[in-house]
Amino acid sequence: MKKAIYVKKTIEYIENSLQDQLSLENIARFAGFSKFHYHRIFQKELGVTVSEYI
């Protein structure tokens, strides 16, 4: 599966969970990656970090 698909699914997760306490660790776990690896994937795909996006 392409990494962009993982990012799209986690963006939906983030958008639906803005009222919750979001962390990179929780988001990466949802996507099935370590937080370090997911941070790199997200930033490469969107050009911003997860926390900047949130």
C-alpha positions as CSV (number, residue, x, y, z in Angstrom):
1,M,0.0,0.0,0.0
2,K,1.3,3.4,-0.9
3,K,2.3,5.7,2.0
4,A,0.0,8.4,0.7
5,I,-2.9,6.1,1.5
6,Y,-1.7,5.8,5.1
7,V,-1.4,9.6,5.4
8,K,-4.9,10.1,4.0
9,K,-6.4,7.6,6.5
10,T,-4.6,9.3,9.4
11,I,-5.7,12.8,8.2
12,E,-9.3,11.5,8.4
13,Y,-8.5,10.1,11.9
14,I,-7.0,13.5,12.9
15,E,-10.0,15.5,11.5
16,N,-12.5,13.2,13.3
17,S,-10.5,13.4,16.6
18,L,-9.7,17.1,17.0
19,Q,-11.7,17.2,20.2
20,D,-9.4,14.4,21.7
21,Q,-5.9,14.6,23.0
22,L,-3.9,13.8,19.9
23,S,-0.2,12.8,19.9
24,L,2.2,11.7,17.3
25,E,2.6,8.4,19.1
26,N,-1.2,7.7,19.0
27,I,-1.5,8.8,15.3
28,A,1.5,6.7,14.3
29,R,0.1,3.7,16.2
30,F,-3.2,4.1,14.3
31,A,-1.2,4.1,11.0
32,G,0.9,1.1,12.1
33,F,4.3,2.8,12.1
34,S,6.7,4.0,14.8
35,K,6.3,7.6,15.6
36,F,9.8,8.4,14.0
37,H,9.0,6.7,10.8
38,Y,5.5,8.1,10.5
39,H,6.8,11.6,11.2
40,R,9.1,11.3,8.2
41,I,6.3,9.8,6.0
42,F,3.8,12.5,6.9
43,Q,6.3,15.4,6.5
44,K,7.4,14.1,3.1
45,E,3.9,13.7,1.8
46,L,2.4,17.0,3.1
47,G,5.4,19.2,3.6
48,V,4.4,19.9,7.2
49,T,4.9,18.0,10.5
50,V,2.0,16.3,12.2
51,S,1.9,18.9,14.9
52,E,1.9,21.7,12.4
53,Y,-1.0,20.1,10.6
54,I,-3.0,19.7,13.8
